[in-house]
Amino acid sequence: MDQSTTEHIDTERPPAVQSLRSRFEQLAVNLSPKSHHRHSSGNTGDLLAPRTPGSPRPRASSNTQSDEPSGTHHLRSSSSSSDLKVGTKRPPPPPPPSRPSKGLTGSPTPALSPSPLLRPVPVPPGAHGSPRLGSSSLPTNGSVPTIISLESESSGQSVSSLRHKFANTPSIPPRQGSSIVYPTDTNTASTSSLNKPPVPPRPTRSDPTLLQLPQSQSPEGSDSSIVASSLRTISPFSDDEDLETPTAPPALPTRRHHVHHHHQHHGSSAHSSESSVTTSDSDLSTSSLPLPKSSLPPRPPSRFRRPASPATYEAPFTTSPASSSSTLGPPPLPVRRSTIAQSEEIASGTPPRLPIRPLAIPAHIGLPDSPNPSPTSAMDRKPLGSGRLPPPPTRTIALGDKLPPPRRPPSPTSDEESGEEDDHKVHLVDTLPDSSRSSRRPPVLSFRDAHTEPNIHVHAFSGIASVAGTTAVVAHNHHIKIYDLALSDVPVHTVDTKDMSTRDVKITSMEFRPSAKKPDRGFVLWLGTKEGHIFELDARTGGIVASKHSAHLHAVTHVFRHGRSMITLDDSGKGLIFSPDTNGEDISLAYTQPRVVRIAEKQDFVKILGGKLWTAARSDYQIIAGALKMPVIRVYDIFALGITTKALMPTEHVGTVTSATIIPSRPGFVYMGHEAGFVSIWTLESEDGHPRCLEVMKISTSDVLSVEGVNDRLWAGGRGGMISAFDVSQKPWVVTNCWTAHPGLPVLKMSVDHYGIDKIGRLCVISIGRDEQLRLWDGLLGLDWVDDELLKQEHSFSRTRDLKVLLVSWNCDAARPDSMTGDTANITFLHDVLQSVDSPDIVSFGFQEVIDLESRKMAAKNVLLGSKKKLEDGGLSEKVTGAYRRWYDRLIIAMRQAMPMDEPYSVIHTESLVGLFSCIFVKQTERGHLRDASITTIKRGMGGRYGNKGGIVSRFVIEDSSLCLINCHLAAGQNGIRQRNADVAGMLEEKALFPETHFPFAYVGGGDGTMVLDHEIVFVNGDMNYRIDHRRDAIITAIRTNDLASLLPHDQLLREIKFNRACRFRGFSEGPLTFAPTYKYDRRSDEYDSSEKHRAPAWCDRVLWRSRVPTRVHQLHYQRYEANVSDHRPISAAFTVTVKSIKHEARHQVKAAVQAGWVEEQTRLLGAAKQFYVRQALI
């Protein structure tokens, strides 16, 4: 190298360079004990600083050849010409003065970049005045060796070797404004319009010497403009440590891109701002140098090379100067914007498309044409935020194309809220058996006059009891009490095991022993003890007649009777079968030799069904689908010579087995109760001879703790103390009876008294509850049979008369009475509806959304004031909001104007509930016949906590008939069918809704008037929100052509009543829909919804009714009105209702005849039941 060249190299180190040292370079210096002459660079690394010749091994750089001889002097980058000076490491200079702002720096801090040994880097004209190595520092002879000669002064040998290495490199024509020149290629298109270097030719992948070097990122975390400007001062032979090799890329920490600091300064050059200079995927060839890649869009990562993490990626973004000011201004935006801008700009230049390169593009940068997105895109997206995601895909439908499936509606408003459609409880209520026609009368059985229930105390868990006829035996620990239920509740005998010759024993099980002698049946029973003893007790005398000590080594948990045999089981799984001899005599506890059988130990459920022993344990289950516990049921054929065992599992997930039974009318099936409210059904007549599960029924929302087959019904006791009788002959099952057996406490056990058929002529069912009471029930449900027969002959002992009832329903959508102006239909609405029927006896107005449900202030005011005490005269409370008061006053005026003066009306009920408002008028002449008037509310919104959805329920008794009126607002939404069904079920089956009354002839089903379905006649009106499942344009077309009949098959309510047997409206009736759908209109318009939602029209406003005798309700009209101040149209329905007045003497005579007929029917049913129990070897 000549002297003139070396004069341009400054030998003094600027203070700023020392302050720019990187931690990584300093760490490498400290860890290399023999690298005394390696200088730490700033954030960009040092330029052309030679390695000390005495270094024993090359520096551990990520892109340095590891097999290079030790004598070869390595080149590394330097940020200043002063770093070319060879010598020992000097002490650091004093701290430099404070640096100016980045935005004002003439030459920003250079960024680390891949080694220019693999590619030359252009030096834009803007760097001529830089104090660092720029174009003035390099000769301009157009050859690469000239660039290498910069090192000749300090490392002649190294430069000489490099000079020889690149001696054959073709000369590169210089670029305008830069002293660095590049080789040309005739096959590369020019990008002079963008002031970019020509695209170099691509080396082939087959070259084994090629290396792939990804890009690196600026240490300062600067944007691509900083990278571009920093590349002006980097030597083509830089050997920076921050570069990575293809095999082990170092993971550098991610740095933020400060785009707004530098884009204004570099905007003057043609393409200096954020120039997309990327690293070639090829290594340095001995015959040619790799050329810089043009500013092209980033390429997707190759599938043959794992993508680099964001920590090792240098943002190669490009934007035009024009776009810099508009898209990259403060505040800083995500780098995604730079990528998009670059792609758009490059597209305008139309450069030739190059082959896809395996660039290390970070996963968080998505390219429009990226075929293989990085698998780490989800992980790397979070640091950059998700505020600038691409728009969602759109779809274009051409004319004649098939319409796509409808999309799920967006999150609804208060008008369209779907409620808790996915709530699990909603689905359960919608599939439970129908209980709308069930009788609530408890079938009490008593052996004394006045139907007095026995008061027998049984300890909840340690107490056991057995009943045979009028004999009841109750045991608890060492106490045994024997009752005669026909006499009194005082025990006739009391036995204490302490008085026996043995030590203190505790009774754990008991069962009556079969007897060949008829007088002994139902009096002799076996007692099993905790100590393993077995005793035989005679209930007639209260004495122990036989015993077998230590028959078991463990507690005797179960004693069964099967035919003429007795079976005892203990906790360890040992069983003893006592069978009689062939001579026909009864078994003897002392002398009969038992046969031993073995079953699984510690079984919680054990029962003999169909001649086989069924067992199950809470701890015996199998895991299905990784989480579901399926109980294992084991069936033992203990009466066969060789005992066989079969393990079974239900077909669906159910809870723990609690009980099982066989219904006499269906002897081929076993019904097994489970926790969580399930009943599994098993057939005994399978092909392999083993029981097989057919299906699983959900019958309750709580646990099924006990089941028993009685006559043709399945009785089930629940955790809430209720016993329900199910008719299983149809699907879904129908609840025929449901009563409170043990108030609020679980029904622990149920059993049937088989001996009672012969002893007392009754089929008695015994239940024991957590309330420690023993209850007796009539298994044949005789009272219900008598009531049904009396209903058929009711016309013979009662007189009837007719009343006219007018029901008005309207969702007024927060419209005020003073807004009823404009159209004639608005002004005359109330007059027209009151004149629709001549002189109605009862007028009921039911409004919905009287207040704006979306107004928090109004809703809060209703919640706070809605529970205030009502006035005794039925008027409106002074505490309610003004909206209800205004409508109340307006209705009073309308009634006075529309009705004759000689027929005054009075208000008997008013009530409000968060938008709902009911006002009931009764003609003054009928006011004296009203009794037991009451009104209440039911909340159904937000799981029963809020009254935006729900109902107002009122009731009264006229003569000996009861009427119930419900004004409701059900869950909204096109897809909220189940939630609406659940709202209906919740209102109709709400318990203790009204106070108990004393009008037994006015209520039905044995009810006392506390529930809705206790009433003889029930009307339901309101905004029920059931929609039409059809396309909107088809619905509107049918309405315009008056083809309403074509819409009826699509109406949700009609379909639910017809096809869903669990729908609680199934027992209700509705008049024909001859008017157009009342929902949804534009306010003060006759056009259906024209908003952006375009809701489909629907018959949301409905009136339904239910009567115990269907002929006693006759509909007069069912129509709509054209008041248009709301999005709903009002409707009205008029009825003729028949009420009865009973002649009690005549009824008594008819009842006596009916009871005589029941005696005959009871005898027939008892005979059928006895035959079944004999076949089952229970008696």
Buried (B, 14 or more C-beta within 10 A) or exposed (E): BEEEBBEEBBEEBBEBBBBBBBEBBEEBBEEBEEBEBBBBBBBBBBBBBBBBBEBEEBBEBBBBBEEEEEEBBBBBBBBBBBBBBBEEEEEEEEEEEEEEEBEEBEBBBBBBBBBBBBBBBBBBBBBBEBBBBBBEBBBEBBBBBBBBBBBBBBBBEBBBBBBEBBEEBEBBEBBEBBBBBBBBEEEBBBBEEBBBBBBBBBBEEEEEEBBBBBBBBBBBBBBBBBBBBBBBBBBBBBBBBBBBBBEEBBEBEBBEBBBBBBBBBBBEBBBBBBBBBBBBBBBBBEEBBBBBBBBBBBBBBBEEBBBBBBBBBBBBBBBBBEBBEEBBEEEBBBBBBBBBBBBEBBEEBEBEEBEBBBBBBBBBBBBEEBEEBBEBBEEBBEEBEEEEEEEEEEEEEEEEEEEEEEEEEEEBEBBBBBBBBEBEEBBBBBBBBBBBBBBBBBBBBBBEEEEEBBEBBBBBEEBBBBBBBBBBBBBBBBBBBBBBBEEEBEBBBEBEBEEBEBEEBBBBBBBBBBBEEEEBBBBBBBBBBBBBBBBBBBBBEBEBEBBBEEBBEBBBBBBBBBBBBBBBBBBBBBBBBBBBEEEEEBBBBEEBEBBEBEBBEEBBBBBBBBBBBBBBBBEBBEEEEEEEBBBBBBBBBBBEEEBEBBEBBBBBBBBBBBBBBBBBBBBEBBBBBBBBBBBBBBEBEEEEEBBBBBEBBBBBBEBBBBBBBBBBBBBBBBBBBBBBBBBBEEEBBBBBBBBEBBEEBBBBBBBBBBBBBBBBEBBBBBBBBBBBBBBBBBBBBBBBBBBEBBEEBBEEBBEBEEBBBBBBBBBBBBBBBEBBEEBEBBEBBBEBBBEBBEEBBBBBBBBBBBBBBEEEEBBEBBBEBBEEEBEEEBBBBEEBBEBBBBBBEBBBEBBEEBBEEEEBBBBBBBBBBBBBBBBBBBBEEBEEBBBBBBBBBBBBBEEBEBBBBBBBBBBBBBBBBBBBBBBBBBBBBBBBBBBBBBBBBBBBBBEEBBEEBEBEBBBBBBBBBBBBBBBBBBBBBBBBBBBBBBEBEBBBEBBEEEEBEEBEEBBBBBBBBEEBBBBBBBBBEBBEBEBBBBBBBEEEEEEBBEEEBEBBBBBBBBBBBBBBBEEBBEBBEBBBBBBBBBBBBBBBBBBBBBBBBBBEEEBEEBBEEBBEEBEEBBEEBBEEBBEBBEEBBBB
